[in-house]
């Protein structure tokens, strides 16, 4: 976590303590800040590990957001239904 992210988390905590944010709003803000930092680190690590020219967009999306896993799995699934 860099200095800006640390500052933003401290501000969210301070706003909660002073009553300007509800607990839920503070946790949402903190999760957004720390989650974005984690996603950026995962993207950076994945970019360094991926071979040049590899098209692995679904795997990259799945690492960052589990919501995309189903979409990628469906879009890459072969058609196995026999039509009669």
N, CA, C and O atoms as a Maestro MAE file, in Angstrom:
{
 s_m_m2io_version
 :::
 2.0.0
}

f_m_ct {
 s_m_title
 :::
 protein
 m_atom[336] {
  # First column is atom index #
  i_m_mmod_type
  r_m_x_coord
  r_m_y_coord
  r_m_z_coord
  i_m_residue_number
  s_m_chain_name
  s_m_pdb_residue_name
  s_m_pdb_atom_name
  i_m_atomic_number
  :::
  1 25 0.844 -1.166 0.000 1 A "UNK " " N  " 7
  2 3 0.000 0.000 0.000 1 A "UNK " " CA " 6
  3 2 0.895 1.237 0.000 1 A "UNK " " C  " 6
  4 15 1.799 1.359 0.827 1 A "UNK " " O  " 8
  5 25 0.636 2.146 -0.931 2 A "UNK " " N  " 7
  6 3 1.469 3.346 -1.005 2 A "UNK " " CA " 6
  7 2 0.962 4.424 -0.043 2 A "UNK " " C  " 6
  8 15 -0.028 4.227 0.662 2 A "UNK " " O  " 8
  9 25 1.644 5.546 -0.027 3 A "UNK " " N  " 7
  10 3 1.316 6.615 0.922 3 A "UNK " " CA " 6
  11 2 -0.080 7.190 0.684 3 A "UNK " " C  " 6
  12 15 -0.802 7.469 1.641 3 A "UNK " " O  " 8
  13 25 -0.467 7.369 -0.575 4 A "UNK " " N  " 7
  14 3 -1.790 7.923 -0.873 4 A "UNK " " CA " 6
  15 2 -2.892 6.984 -0.386 4 A "UNK " " C  " 6
  16 15 -3.869 7.428 0.217 4 A "UNK " " O  " 8
  17 25 -2.733 5.697 -0.646 5 A "UNK " " N  " 7
  18 3 -3.731 4.732 -0.204 5 A "UNK " " CA " 6
  19 2 -3.813 4.694 1.318 5 A "UNK " " C  " 6
  20 15 -4.905 4.632 1.882 5 A "UNK " " O  " 8
  21 25 -2.682 4.730 1.968 6 A "UNK " " N  " 7
  22 3 -2.659 4.746 3.440 6 A "UNK " " CA " 6
  23 2 -3.372 5.995 3.965 6 A "UNK " " C  " 6
  24 15 -4.143 5.924 4.922 6 A "UNK " " O  " 8
  25 25 -3.106 7.131 3.331 7 A "UNK " " N  " 7
  26 3 -3.761 8.377 3.730 7 A "UNK " " CA " 6
  27 2 -5.275 8.271 3.567 7 A "UNK " " C  " 6
  28 15 -6.022 8.667 4.462 7 A "UNK " " O  " 8
  29 25 -5.734 7.740 2.434 8 A "UNK " " N  " 7
  30 3 -7.172 7.617 2.189 8 A "UNK " " CA " 6
  31 2 -7.854 6.694 3.195 8 A "UNK " " C  " 6
  32 15 -8.973 6.964 3.632 8 A "UNK " " O  " 8
  33 25 -7.177 5.607 3.561 9 A "UNK " " N  " 7
  34 3 -7.726 4.699 4.576 9 A "UNK " " CA " 6
  35 2 -7.806 5.417 5.920 9 A "UNK " " C  " 6
  36 15 -8.813 5.318 6.621 9 A "UNK " " O  " 8
  37 25 -6.751 6.133 6.275 10 A "UNK " " N  " 7
  38 3 -6.756 6.861 7.547 10 A "UNK " " CA " 6
  39 2 -7.866 7.913 7.567 10 A "UNK " " C  " 6
  40 15 -8.500 8.124 8.601 10 A "UNK " " O  " 8
  41 25 -8.103 8.572 6.435 11 A "UNK " " N  " 7
  42 3 -9.181 9.562 6.354 11 A "UNK " " CA " 6
  43 2 -10.546 8.902 6.520 11 A "UNK " " C  " 6
  44 15 -11.416 9.449 7.198 11 A "UNK " " O  " 8
  45 25 -10.742 7.745 5.914 12 A "UNK " " N  " 7
  46 3 -12.019 7.026 6.062 12 A "UNK " " CA " 6
  47 2 -12.236 6.636 7.516 12 A "UNK " " C  " 6
  48 15 -13.352 6.751 8.025 12 A "UNK " " O  " 8
  49 25 -11.192 6.179 8.190 13 A "UNK " " N  " 7
  50 3 -11.295 5.808 9.606 13 A "UNK " " CA " 6
  51 2 -11.608 7.047 10.442 13 A "UNK " " C  " 6
  52 15 -12.451 7.002 11.338 13 A "UNK " " O  " 8
  53 25 -10.934 8.135 10.149 14 A "UNK " " N  " 7
  54 3 -11.169 9.376 10.881 14 A "UNK " " CA " 6
  55 2 -12.604 9.870 10.671 14 A "UNK " " C  " 6
  56 15 -13.263 10.295 11.620 14 A "UNK " " O  " 8
  57 25 -13.081 9.813 9.431 15 A "UNK " " N  " 7
  58 3 -14.456 10.234 9.151 15 A "UNK " " CA " 6
  59 2 -15.464 9.361 9.903 15 A "UNK " " C  " 6
  60 15 -16.480 9.861 10.385 15 A "UNK " " O  " 8
  61 25 -15.186 8.071 10.002 16 A "UNK " " N  " 7
  62 3 -16.053 7.166 10.767 16 A "UNK " " CA " 6
  63 2 -16.048 7.534 12.249 16 A "UNK " " C  " 6
  64 15 -17.099 7.612 12.886 16 A "UNK " " O  " 8
  65 25 -14.856 7.757 12.783 17 A "UNK " " N  " 7
  66 3 -14.738 8.078 14.210 17 A "UNK " " CA " 6
  67 2 -15.434 9.383 14.554 17 A "UNK " " C  " 6
  68 15 -15.949 9.539 15.661 17 A "UNK " " O  " 8
  69 25 -15.454 10.328 13.607 18 A "UNK " " N  " 7
  70 3 -16.089 11.623 13.852 18 A "UNK " " CA " 6
  71 2 -17.562 11.630 13.464 18 A "UNK " " C  " 6
  72 15 -18.238 12.648 13.610 18 A "UNK " " O  " 8
  73 25 -18.064 10.496 12.970 19 A "UNK " " N  " 7
  74 3 -19.476 10.390 12.661 19 A "UNK " " CA " 6
  75 2 -19.893 10.868 11.286 19 A "UNK " " C  " 6
  76 15 -21.087 10.925 10.995 19 A "UNK " " O  " 8
  77 25 -18.938 11.215 10.428 20 A "UNK " " N  " 7
  78 3 -19.277 11.672 9.077 20 A "UNK " " CA " 6
  79 2 -19.600 10.515 8.136 20 A "UNK " " C  " 6
  80 15 -20.259 10.704 7.113 20 A "UNK " " O  " 8
  81 25 -19.138 9.325 8.485 21 A "UNK " " N  " 7
  82 3 -19.423 8.111 7.713 21 A "UNK " " CA " 6
  83 2 -20.007 7.060 8.645 21 A "UNK " " C  " 6
  84 15 -19.626 6.961 9.811 21 A "UNK " " O  " 8
  85 25 -20.932 6.283 8.115 22 A "UNK " " N  " 7
  86 3 -21.406 5.136 8.888 22 A "UNK " " CA " 6
  87 2 -20.325 4.057 8.817 22 A "UNK " " C  " 6
  88 15 -19.402 4.132 8.006 22 A "UNK " " O  " 8
  89 25 -20.460 3.072 9.671 23 A "UNK " " N  " 7
  90 3 -19.500 1.973 9.660 23 A "UNK " " CA " 6
  91 2 -19.475 1.293 8.298 23 A "UNK " " C  " 6
  92 15 -18.411 0.961 7.775 23 A "UNK " " O  " 8
  93 25 -20.649 1.092 7.737 24 A "UNK " " N  " 7
  94 3 -20.756 0.436 6.428 24 A "UNK " " CA " 6
  95 2 -20.072 1.255 5.339 24 A "UNK " " C  " 6
  96 15 -19.353 0.709 4.502 24 A "UNK " " O  " 8
  97 25 -20.300 2.575 5.353 25 A "UNK " " N  " 7
  98 3 -19.676 3.446 4.352 25 A "UNK " " CA " 6
  99 2 -18.157 3.457 4.496 25 A "UNK " " C  " 6
  100 15 -17.436 3.451 3.498 25 A "UNK " " O  " 8
  101 25 -17.673 3.473 5.732 26 A "UNK " " N  " 7
  102 3 -16.231 3.463 5.969 26 A "UNK " " CA " 6
  103 2 -15.609 2.158 5.473 26 A "UNK " " C  " 6
  104 15 -14.573 2.169 4.808 26 A "UNK " " O  " 8
  105 25 -16.244 1.044 5.799 27 A "UNK " " N  " 7
  106 3 -15.715 -0.246 5.348 27 A "UNK " " CA " 6
  107 2 -15.758 -0.361 3.833 27 A "UNK " " C  " 6
  108 15 -14.853 -0.935 3.226 27 A "UNK " " O  " 8
  109 25 -16.789 0.173 3.229 28 A "UNK " " N  " 7
  110 3 -16.893 0.149 1.765 28 A "UNK " " CA " 6
  111 2 -15.761 0.970 1.131 28 A "UNK " " C  " 6
  112 15 -15.148 0.544 0.153 28 A "UNK " " O  " 8
  113 25 -15.496 2.151 1.703 29 A "UNK " " N  " 7
  114 3 -14.414 2.992 1.195 29 A "UNK " " CA " 6
  115 2 -13.058 2.300 1.360 29 A "UNK " " C  " 6
  116 15 -12.242 2.295 0.438 29 A "UNK " " O  " 8
  117 25 -12.829 1.725 2.522 30 A "UNK " " N  " 7
  118 3 -11.553 1.051 2.793 30 A "UNK " " CA " 6
  119 2 -11.385 -0.166 1.876 30 A "UNK " " C  " 6
  120 15 -10.302 -0.407 1.343 30 A "UNK " " O  " 8
  121 25 -12.464 -0.923 1.702 31 A "UNK " " N  " 7
  122 3 -12.396 -2.091 0.816 31 A "UNK " " CA " 6
  123 2 -12.121 -1.659 -0.622 31 A "UNK " " C  " 6
  124 15 -11.381 -2.333 -1.338 31 A "UNK " " O  " 8
  125 25 -12.703 -0.557 -1.046 32 A "UNK " " N  " 7
  126 3 -12.454 -0.055 -2.393 32 A "UNK " " CA " 6
  127 2 -11.008 0.348 -2.597 32 A "UNK " " C  " 6
  128 15 -10.413 0.061 -3.636 32 A "UNK " " O  " 8
  129 25 -10.446 1.012 -1.605 33 A "UNK " " N  " 7
  130 3 -9.052 1.452 -1.701 33 A "UNK " " CA " 6
  131 2 -8.099 0.261 -1.681 33 A "UNK " " C  " 6
  132 15 -7.217 0.153 -2.532 33 A "UNK " " O  " 8
  133 25 -8.275 -0.620 -0.719 34 A "UNK " " N  " 7
  134 3 -7.361 -1.762 -0.600 34 A "UNK " " CA " 6
  135 2 -7.606 -2.788 -1.698 34 A "UNK " " C  " 6
  136 15 -6.668 -3.446 -2.147 34 A "UNK " " O  " 8
  137 25 -8.858 -2.934 -2.137 35 A "UNK " " N  " 7
  138 3 -9.154 -3.859 -3.220 35 A "UNK " " CA " 6
  139 2 -8.540 -3.404 -4.528 35 A "UNK " " C  " 6
  140 15 -8.049 -4.223 -5.305 35 A "UNK " " O  " 8
  141 25 -8.564 -2.101 -4.777 36 A "UNK " " N  " 7
  142 3 -7.953 -1.561 -5.989 36 A "UNK " " CA " 6
  143 2 -6.439 -1.786 -5.967 36 A "UNK " " C  " 6
  144 15 -5.831 -2.085 -6.995 36 A "UNK " " O  " 8
  145 25 -5.848 -1.638 -4.794 37 A "UNK " " N  " 7
  146 3 -4.405 -1.866 -4.672 37 A "UNK " " CA " 6
  147 2 -4.076 -3.331 -4.953 37 A "UNK " " C  " 6
  148 15 -3.100 -3.628 -5.642 37 A "UNK " " O  " 8
  149 25 -4.881 -4.235 -4.427 38 A "UNK " " N  " 7
  150 3 -4.666 -5.660 -4.653 38 A "UNK " " CA " 6
  151 2 -4.832 -6.006 -6.126 38 A "UNK " " C  " 6
  152 15 -4.033 -6.758 -6.684 38 A "UNK " " O  " 8
  153 25 -5.865 -5.462 -6.755 39 A "UNK " " N  " 7
  154 3 -6.100 -5.732 -8.178 39 A "UNK " " CA " 6
  155 2 -4.930 -5.234 -9.024 39 A "UNK " " C  " 6
  156 15 -4.504 -5.912 -9.959 39 A "UNK " " O  " 8
  157 25 -4.416 -4.058 -8.697 40 A "UNK " " N  " 7
  158 3 -3.283 -3.513 -9.440 40 A "UNK " " CA " 6
  159 2 -2.048 -4.393 -9.275 40 A "UNK " " C  " 6
  160 15 -1.317 -4.619 -10.239 40 A "UNK " " O  " 8
  161 25 -1.812 -4.885 -8.077 41 A "UNK " " N  " 7
  162 3 -0.674 -5.771 -7.846 41 A "UNK " " CA " 6
  163 2 -0.827 -7.078 -8.617 41 A "UNK " " C  " 6
  164 15 0.143 -7.600 -9.166 41 A "UNK " " O  " 8
  165 25 -2.054 -7.605 -8.655 42 A "UNK " " N  " 7
  166 3 -2.294 -8.849 -9.386 42 A "UNK " " CA " 6
  167 2 -2.088 -8.644 -10.886 42 A "UNK " " C  " 6
  168 15 -1.515 -9.502 -11.558 42 A "UNK " " O  " 8
  169 25 -2.550 -7.518 -11.406 43 A "UNK " " N  " 7
  170 3 -2.356 -7.218 -12.825 43 A "UNK " " CA " 6
  171 2 -0.884 -7.093 -13.164 43 A "UNK " " C  " 6
  172 15 -0.428 -7.612 -14.183 43 A "UNK " " O  " 8
  173 25 -0.147 -6.409 -12.318 44 A "UNK " " N  " 7
  174 3 1.278 -6.226 -12.541 44 A "UNK " " CA " 6
  175 2 2.019 -7.561 -12.510 44 A "UNK " " C  " 6
  176 15 2.864 -7.828 -13.365 44 A "UNK " " O  " 8
  177 25 1.699 -8.397 -11.523 45 A "UNK " " N  " 7
  178 3 2.341 -9.703 -11.416 45 A "UNK " " CA " 6
  179 2 2.002 -10.574 -12.621 45 A "UNK " " C  " 6
  180 15 2.862 -11.276 -13.153 45 A "UNK " " O  " 8
  181 25 0.743 -10.521 -13.044 46 A "UNK " " N  " 7
  182 3 0.306 -11.327 -14.188 46 A "UNK " " CA " 6
  183 2 0.986 -10.855 -15.476 46 A "UNK " " C  " 6
  184 15 1.379 -11.670 -16.311 46 A "UNK " " O  " 8
  185 25 1.120 -9.543 -15.630 47 A "UNK " " N  " 7
  186 3 1.753 -8.988 -16.827 47 A "UNK " " CA " 6
  187 2 3.228 -9.375 -16.893 47 A "UNK " " C  " 6
  188 15 3.753 -9.622 -17.979 47 A "UNK " " O  " 8
  189 25 3.885 -9.429 -15.766 48 A "UNK " " N  " 7
  190 3 5.300 -9.798 -15.744 48 A "UNK " " CA " 6
  191 2 5.493 -11.281 -16.005 48 A "UNK " " C  " 6
  192 15 6.512 -11.682 -16.567 48 A "UNK " " O  " 8
  193 25 4.519 -12.109 -15.600 49 A "UNK " " N  " 7
  194 3 4.651 -13.550 -15.750 49 A "UNK " " CA " 6
  195 2 4.168 -14.054 -17.106 49 A "UNK " " C  " 6
  196 15 4.563 -15.137 -17.537 49 A "UNK " " O  " 8
  197 25 3.317 -13.282 -17.784 50 A "UNK " " N  " 7
  198 3 2.736 -13.730 -19.057 50 A "UNK " " CA " 6
  199 2 3.755 -13.632 -20.182 50 A "UNK " " C  " 6
  200 15 4.480 -12.641 -20.268 50 A "UNK " " O  " 8
  201 25 3.826 -14.658 -21.061 51 A "UNK " " N  " 7
  202 3 4.702 -14.571 -22.215 51 A "UNK " " CA " 6
  203 2 4.192 -13.507 -23.188 51 A "UNK " " C  " 6
  204 15 2.989 -13.253 -23.252 51 A "UNK " " O  " 8
  205 25 5.078 -12.899 -23.927 52 A "UNK " " N  " 7
  206 3 4.700 -11.850 -24.870 52 A "UNK " " CA " 6
  207 2 3.760 -12.399 -25.932 52 A "UNK " " C  " 6
  208 15 3.987 -13.475 -26.485 52 A "UNK " " O  " 8
  209 25 2.707 -11.647 -26.208 53 A "UNK " " N  " 7
  210 3 1.767 -12.036 -27.255 53 A "UNK " " CA " 6
  211 2 0.715 -13.028 -26.825 53 A "UNK " " C  " 6
  212 15 -0.115 -13.421 -27.646 53 A "UNK " " O  " 8
  213 25 0.710 -13.448 -25.582 54 A "UNK " " N  " 7
  214 3 -0.285 -14.422 -25.123 54 A "UNK " " CA " 6
  215 2 -1.622 -13.720 -24.934 54 A "UNK " " C  " 6
  216 15 -1.692 -12.656 -24.320 54 A "UNK " " O  " 8
  217 25 -2.685 -14.325 -25.467 55 A "UNK " " N  " 7
  218 3 -4.026 -13.758 -25.297 55 A "UNK " " CA " 6
  219 2 -4.745 -14.571 -24.236 55 A "UNK " " C  " 6
  220 15 -5.340 -15.610 -24.521 55 A "UNK " " O  " 8
  221 25 -4.679 -14.085 -23.022 56 A "UNK " " N  " 7
  222 3 -5.264 -14.800 -21.887 56 A "UNK " " CA " 6
  223 2 -6.173 -13.860 -21.122 56 A "UNK " " C  " 6
  224 15 -6.105 -13.783 -19.895 56 A "UNK " " O  " 8
  225 25 -7.037 -13.134 -21.853 57 A "UNK " " N  " 7
  226 3 -7.835 -12.088 -21.235 57 A "UNK " " CA " 6
  227 2 -8.816 -12.631 -20.211 57 A "UNK " " C  " 6
  228 15 -9.049 -11.985 -19.190 57 A "UNK " " O  " 8
  229 25 -9.397 -13.795 -20.452 58 A "UNK " " N  " 7
  230 3 -10.357 -14.332 -19.482 58 A "UNK " " CA " 6
  231 2 -9.669 -14.720 -18.181 58 A "UNK " " C  " 6
  232 15 -10.211 -14.480 -17.102 58 A "UNK " " O  " 8
  233 25 -8.501 -15.307 -18.266 59 A "UNK " " N  " 7
  234 3 -7.783 -15.682 -17.052 59 A "UNK " " CA " 6
  235 2 -7.403 -14.433 -16.266 59 A "UNK " " C  " 6
  236 15 -7.466 -14.429 -15.037 59 A "UNK " " O  " 8
  237 25 -7.010 -13.379 -16.968 60 A "UNK " " N  " 7
  238 3 -6.643 -12.138 -16.313 60 A "UNK " " CA " 6
  239 2 -7.862 -11.518 -15.634 60 A "UNK " " C  " 6
  240 15 -7.770 -11.060 -14.495 60 A "UNK " " O  " 8
  241 25 -8.996 -11.500 -16.320 61 A "UNK " " N  " 7
  242 3 -10.216 -10.971 -15.722 61 A "UNK " " CA " 6
  243 2 -10.633 -11.794 -14.513 61 A "UNK " " C  " 6
  244 15 -11.084 -11.242 -13.509 61 A "UNK " " O  " 8
  245 25 -10.487 -13.099 -14.604 62 A "UNK " " N  " 7
  246 3 -10.892 -13.973 -13.504 62 A "UNK " " CA " 6
  247 2 -10.029 -13.729 -12.273 62 A "UNK " " C  " 6
  248 15 -10.515 -13.805 -11.145 62 A "UNK " " O  " 8
  249 25 -8.742 -13.433 -12.491 63 A "UNK " " N  " 7
  250 3 -7.884 -13.135 -11.358 63 A "UNK " " CA " 6
  251 2 -8.332 -11.872 -10.649 63 A "UNK " " C  " 6
  252 15 -8.289 -11.801 -9.421 63 A "UNK " " O  " 8
  253 25 -8.759 -10.879 -11.403 64 A "UNK " " N  " 7
  254 3 -9.120 -9.597 -10.827 64 A "UNK " " CA " 6
  255 2 -10.537 -9.609 -10.280 64 A "UNK " " C  " 6
  256 15 -10.794 -9.053 -9.212 64 A "UNK " " O  " 8
  257 25 -11.455 -10.235 -10.996 65 A "UNK " " N  " 7
  258 3 -12.850 -10.225 -10.579 65 A "UNK " " CA " 6
  259 2 -13.469 -11.585 -10.809 65 A "UNK " " C  " 6
  260 15 -13.599 -12.024 -11.951 65 A "UNK " " O  " 8
  261 25 -13.846 -12.246 -9.755 66 A "UNK " " N  " 7
  262 3 -14.440 -13.582 -9.871 66 A "UNK " " CA " 6
  263 2 -15.773 -13.548 -10.604 66 A "UNK " " C  " 6
  264 15 -16.255 -14.591 -11.046 66 A "UNK " " O  " 8
  265 25 -16.374 -12.379 -10.739 67 A "UNK " " N  " 7
  266 3 -17.646 -12.258 -11.453 67 A "UNK " " CA " 6
  267 2 -17.484 -12.581 -12.935 67 A "UNK " " C  " 6
  268 15 -18.447 -12.999 -13.577 67 A "UNK " " O  " 8
  269 25 -16.304 -12.400 -13.482 68 A "UNK " " N  " 7
  270 3 -16.077 -12.634 -14.906 68 A "UNK " " CA " 6
  271 2 -15.782 -14.095 -15.225 68 A "UNK " " C  " 6
  272 15 -15.763 -14.471 -16.397 68 A "UNK " " O  " 8
  273 25 -15.554 -14.913 -14.229 69 A "UNK " " N  " 7
  274 3 -15.194 -16.309 -14.472 69 A "UNK " " CA " 6
  275 2 -16.287 -17.021 -15.242 69 A "UNK " " C  " 6
  276 15 -16.001 -17.733 -16.205 69 A "UNK " " O  " 8
  277 25 -17.534 -16.841 -14.836 70 A "UNK " " N  " 7
  278 3 -18.642 -17.504 -15.514 70 A "UNK " " CA " 6
  279 2 -18.771 -17.060 -16.953 70 A "UNK " " C  " 6
  280 15 -19.008 -17.885 -17.835 70 A "UNK " " O  " 8
  281 25 -18.621 -15.779 -17.204 71 A "UNK " " N  " 7
  282 3 -18.717 -15.263 -18.564 71 A "UNK " " CA " 6
  283 2 -17.639 -15.855 -19.451 71 A "UNK " " C  " 6
  284 15 -17.910 -16.241 -20.588 71 A "UNK " " O  " 8
  285 25 -16.418 -15.929 -18.939 72 A "UNK " " N  " 7
  286 3 -15.326 -16.469 -19.735 72 A "UNK " " CA " 6
  287 2 -15.509 -17.957 -19.981 72 A "UNK " " C  " 6
  288 15 -15.256 -18.454 -21.078 72 A "UNK " " O  " 8
  289 25 -15.953 -18.660 -18.950 73 A "UNK " " N  " 7
  290 3 -16.166 -20.099 -19.104 73 A "UNK " " CA " 6
  291 2 -17.246 -20.377 -20.137 73 A "UNK " " C  " 6
  292 15 -17.113 -21.301 -20.940 73 A "UNK " " O  " 8
  293 25 -18.310 -19.590 -20.123 74 A "UNK " " N  " 7
  294 3 -19.397 -19.794 -21.078 74 A "UNK " " CA " 6
  295 2 -18.956 -19.423 -22.480 74 A "UNK " " C  " 6
  296 15 -19.264 -20.141 -23.431 74 A "UNK " " O  " 8
  297 25 -18.244 -18.320 -22.630 75 A "UNK " " N  " 7
  298 3 -17.841 -17.893 -23.967 75 A "UNK " " CA " 6
  299 2 -16.804 -18.828 -24.580 75 A "UNK " " C  " 6
  300 15 -16.690 -18.892 -25.804 75 A "UNK " " O  " 8
  301 25 -16.048 -19.552 -23.763 76 A "UNK " " N  " 7
  302 3 -15.009 -20.442 -24.268 76 A "UNK " " CA " 6
  303 2 -15.439 -21.904 -24.292 76 A "UNK " " C  " 6
  304 15 -14.656 -22.773 -24.674 76 A "UNK " " O  " 8
  305 25 -16.681 -22.183 -23.885 77 A "UNK " " N  " 7
  306 3 -17.160 -23.555 -23.810 77 A "UNK " " CA " 6
  307 2 -17.602 -24.044 -25.199 77 A "UNK " " C  " 6
  308 15 -18.327 -23.345 -25.907 77 A "UNK " " O  " 8
  309 25 -17.165 -25.234 -25.577 78 A "UNK " " N  " 7
  310 3 -17.598 -25.766 -26.877 78 A "UNK " " CA " 6
  311 2 -19.074 -26.116 -26.836 78 A "UNK " " C  " 6
  312 15 -19.619 -26.437 -25.780 78 A "UNK " " O  " 8
  313 25 -19.713 -26.052 -27.993 79 A "UNK " " N  " 7
  314 3 -21.115 -26.397 -28.105 79 A "UNK " " CA " 6
  315 2 -21.248 -27.907 -28.122 79 A "UNK " " C  " 6
  316 15 -20.875 -28.551 -29.103 79 A "UNK " " O  " 8
  317 25 -21.777 -28.483 -27.042 80 A "UNK " " N  " 7
  318 3 -21.871 -29.944 -26.943 80 A "UNK " " CA " 6
  319 2 -23.302 -30.435 -26.995 80 A "UNK " " C  " 6
  320 15 -23.550 -31.631 -26.840 80 A "UNK " " O  " 8
  321 25 -24.246 -29.537 -27.209 81 A "UNK " " N  " 7
  322 3 -25.653 -29.928 -27.247 81 A "UNK " " CA " 6
  323 2 -25.993 -30.418 -28.663 81 A "UNK " " C  " 6
  324 15 -25.771 -29.715 -29.649 81 A "UNK " " O  " 8
  325 25 -26.531 -31.627 -28.735 82 A "UNK " " N  " 7
  326 3 -26.952 -32.173 -30.024 82 A "UNK " " CA " 6
  327 2 -28.326 -31.637 -30.367 82 A "UNK " " C  " 6
  328 15 -29.290 -31.854 -29.632 82 A "UNK " " O  " 8
  329 25 -28.410 -30.947 -31.468 83 A "UNK " " N  " 7
  330 3 -29.707 -30.435 -31.887 83 A "UNK " " CA " 6
  331 2 -30.408 -31.488 -32.728 83 A "UNK " " C  " 6
  332 15 -29.801 -32.097 -33.609 83 A "UNK " " O  " 8
  333 25 -31.673 -31.697 -32.454 84 A "UNK " " N  " 7
  334 3 -32.444 -32.727 -33.171 84 A "UNK " " CA " 6
  335 2 -33.489 -32.106 -34.041 84 A "UNK " " C  " 6
  336 15 -34.232 -32.817 -34.718 84 A "UNK " " O  " 8
  :::
 }
 m_bond[335] {
  # First column is bond index #
  i_m_from
  i_m_to
  i_m_order
  :::
  1 1 2 1
  2 2 3 1
  3 3 4 2
  4 3 5 1
  5 5 6 1
  6 6 7 1
  7 7 8 2
  8 7 9 1
  9 9 10 1
  10 10 11 1
  11 11 12 2
  12 11 13 1
  13 13 14 1
  14 14 15 1
  15 15 16 2
  16 15 17 1
  17 17 18 1
  18 18 19 1
  19 19 20 2
  20 19 21 1
  21 21 22 1
  22 22 23 1
  23 23 24 2
  24 23 25 1
  25 25 26 1
  26 26 27 1
  27 27 28 2
  28 27 29 1
  29 29 30 1
  30 30 31 1
  31 31 32 2
  32 31 33 1
  33 33 34 1
  34 34 35 1
  35 35 36 2
  36 35 37 1
  37 37 38 1
  38 38 39 1
  39 39 40 2
  40 39 41 1
  41 41 42 1
  42 42 43 1
  43 43 44 2
  44 43 45 1
  45 45 46 1
  46 46 47 1
  47 47 48 2
  48 47 49 1
  49 49 50 1
  50 50 51 1
  51 51 52 2
  52 51 53 1
  53 53 54 1
  54 54 55 1
  55 55 56 2
  56 55 57 1
  57 57 58 1
  58 58 59 1
  59 59 60 2
  60 59 61 1
  61 61 62 1
  62 62 63 1
  63 63 64 2
  64 63 65 1
  65 65 66 1
  66 66 67 1
  67 67 68 2
  68 67 69 1
  69 69 70 1
  70 70 71 1
  71 71 72 2
  72 71 73 1
  73 73 74 1
  74 74 75 1
  75 75 76 2
  76 75 77 1
  77 77 78 1
  78 78 79 1
  79 79 80 2
  80 79 81 1
  81 81 82 1
  82 82 83 1
  83 83 84 2
  84 83 85 1
  85 85 86 1
  86 86 87 1
  87 87 88 2
  88 87 89 1
  89 89 90 1
  90 90 91 1
  91 91 92 2
  92 91 93 1
  93 93 94 1
  94 94 95 1
  95 95 96 2
  96 95 97 1
  97 97 98 1
  98 98 99 1
  99 99 100 2
  100 99 101 1
  101 101 102 1
  102 102 103 1
  103 103 104 2
  104 103 105 1
  105 105 106 1
  106 106 107 1
  107 107 108 2
  108 107 109 1
  109 109 110 1
  110 110 111 1
  111 111 112 2
  112 111 113 1
  113 113 114 1
  114 114 115 1
  115 115 116 2
  116 115 117 1
  117 117 118 1
  118 118 119 1
  119 119 120 2
  120 119 121 1
  121 121 122 1
  122 122 123 1
  123 123 124 2
  124 123 125 1
  125 125 126 1
  126 126 127 1
  127 127 128 2
  128 127 129 1
  129 129 130 1
  130 130 131 1
  131 131 132 2
  132 131 133 1
  133 133 134 1
  134 134 135 1
  135 135 136 2
  136 135 137 1
  137 137 138 1
  138 138 139 1
  139 139 140 2
  140 139 141 1
  141 141 142 1
  142 142 143 1
  143 143 144 2
  144 143 145 1
  145 145 146 1
  146 146 147 1
  147 147 148 2
  148 147 149 1
  149 149 150 1
  150 150 151 1
  151 151 152 2
  152 151 153 1
  153 153 154 1
  154 154 155 1
  155 155 156 2
  156 155 157 1
  157 157 158 1
  158 158 159 1
  159 159 160 2
  160 159 161 1
  161 161 162 1
  162 162 163 1
  163 163 164 2
  164 163 165 1
  165 165 166 1
  166 166 167 1
  167 167 168 2
  168 167 169 1
  169 169 170 1
  170 170 171 1
  171 171 172 2
  172 171 173 1
  173 173 174 1
  174 174 175 1
  175 175 176 2
  176 175 177 1
  177 177 178 1
  178 178 179 1
  179 179 180 2
  180 179 181 1
  181 181 182 1
  182 182 183 1
  183 183 184 2
  184 183 185 1
  185 185 186 1
  186 186 187 1
  187 187 188 2
  188 187 189 1
  189 189 190 1
  190 190 191 1
  191 191 192 2
  192 191 193 1
  193 193 194 1
  194 194 195 1
  195 195 196 2
  196 195 197 1
  197 197 198 1
  198 198 199 1
  199 199 200 2
  200 199 201 1
  201 201 202 1
  202 202 203 1
  203 203 204 2
  204 203 205 1
  205 205 206 1
  206 206 207 1
  207 207 208 2
  208 207 209 1
  209 209 210 1
  210 210 211 1
  211 211 212 2
  212 211 213 1
  213 213 214 1
  214 214 215 1
  215 215 216 2
  216 215 217 1
  217 217 218 1
  218 218 219 1
  219 219 220 2
  220 219 221 1
  221 221 222 1
  222 222 223 1
  223 223 224 2
  224 223 225 1
  225 225 226 1
  226 226 227 1
  227 227 228 2
  228 227 229 1
  229 229 230 1
  230 230 231 1
  231 231 232 2
  232 231 233 1
  233 233 234 1
  234 234 235 1
  235 235 236 2
  236 235 237 1
  237 237 238 1
  238 238 239 1
  239 239 240 2
  240 239 241 1
  241 241 242 1
  242 242 243 1
  243 243 244 2
  244 243 245 1
  245 245 246 1
  246 246 247 1
  247 247 248 2
  248 247 249 1
  249 249 250 1
  250 250 251 1
  251 251 252 2
  252 251 253 1
  253 253 254 1
  254 254 255 1
  255 255 256 2
  256 255 257 1
  257 257 258 1
  258 258 259 1
  259 259 260 2
  260 259 261 1
  261 261 262 1
  262 262 263 1
  263 263 264 2
  264 263 265 1
  265 265 266 1
  266 266 267 1
  267 267 268 2
  268 267 269 1
  269 269 270 1
  270 270 271 1
  271 271 272 2
  272 271 273 1
  273 273 274 1
  274 274 275 1
  275 275 276 2
  276 275 277 1
  277 277 278 1
  278 278 279 1
  279 279 280 2
  280 279 281 1
  281 281 282 1
  282 282 283 1
  283 283 284 2
  284 283 285 1
  285 285 286 1
  286 286 287 1
  287 287 288 2
  288 287 289 1
  289 289 290 1
  290 290 291 1
  291 291 292 2
  292 291 293 1
  293 293 294 1
  294 294 295 1
  295 295 296 2
  296 295 297 1
  297 297 298 1
  298 298 299 1
  299 299 300 2
  300 299 301 1
  301 301 302 1
  302 302 303 1
  303 303 304 2
  304 303 305 1
  305 305 306 1
  306 306 307 1
  307 307 308 2
  308 307 309 1
  309 309 310 1
  310 310 311 1
  311 311 312 2
  312 311 313 1
  313 313 314 1
  314 314 315 1
  315 315 316 2
  316 315 317 1
  317 317 318 1
  318 318 319 1
  319 319 320 2
  320 319 321 1
  321 321 322 1
  322 322 323 1
  323 323 324 2
  324 323 325 1
  325 325 326 1
  326 326 327 1
  327 327 328 2
  328 327 329 1
  329 329 330 1
  330 330 331 1
  331 331 332 2
  332 331 333 1
  333 333 334 1
  334 334 335 1
  335 335 336 2
  :::
 }
}
